[in-house]
Amino acid sequence: MKKVQMTKFISTEEADRRWYVVDAKDQVLGRLATKVARIIRGKDKPVFTPNADTGDFVVVINAEQVKVTGKREFLKKYIHYSGYPGGLKTRSFEELMAKKPEFIIESAVQGMLPKNRLGKKLIKKLKVYAGNAHPHAAQKPEPISLTEK
């Protein structure tokens, strides 16, 4: 009789949650967003389960100092349509960087998460701040460098 080894799937409640701080200063937007989305989703853990929230919390600081490559700083547009006639809103990267730099990182990470109920739950684990200060010191977040492999 063969002994069959079963795959252990971890539930959302059993997941070990950690808090990380990521400094976005002089980081490229897309590369930063992919690594942050990977941590939030939990793909860097051995207990990753695709249909469960097993990821960690991420606090991104210095969002106003994130970089983009090439001419994206001048050409990139953020488009939103309200559904009403004449309801198309278009904002440039420069305009958003001046007013709401947090939105740039949030939208980049959200685009890399699943487009379902799980994705809506996961995006709440991302906290983005324009400056160096954040109110999550009580959670004792660990600084993590995303430049190394």
LINCORCOR-V684429 format. One record per backbone hydrogen bond with DSSP energy under -0.5 kcal/mol. CO is the residue of the C=O (numbers start at 1). NH is the residue of the N-H. Records with the same first field share a line. If there is no record, write none. Layout:
CO=NH, NH
This chain:
2=4
3=5
4=6
7=9
8=10
11=15
12=15
15=17
18=57
19=142
20=59
21=144
22=24, 61
24=27
27=67
28=32
29=33
30=34
31=35
32=36
33=37
34=38
35=39
36=40
37=41
38=42, 43, 44
39=56
41=54
42=45
45=48
49=52
52=54
57=20
58=60, 127
59=22, 61
60=129
61=24
62=65
63=66
65=26
67=29
69=72
71=74, 75
72=76
73=94
76=93
77=79
78=91
80=89
84=87
87=82, 89
88=90
89=80
91=78
92=96
93=97
94=98
95=99
96=100
100=103, 104
101=105
102=106
103=107
104=108
105=109
106=110
107=111
109=112
110=113
114=116
116=120
117=121
118=122
119=123
121=124
122=125
123=126
125=58, 127
127=60
129=63
130=64
131=62
136=139, 141
137=140
142=21
144=146
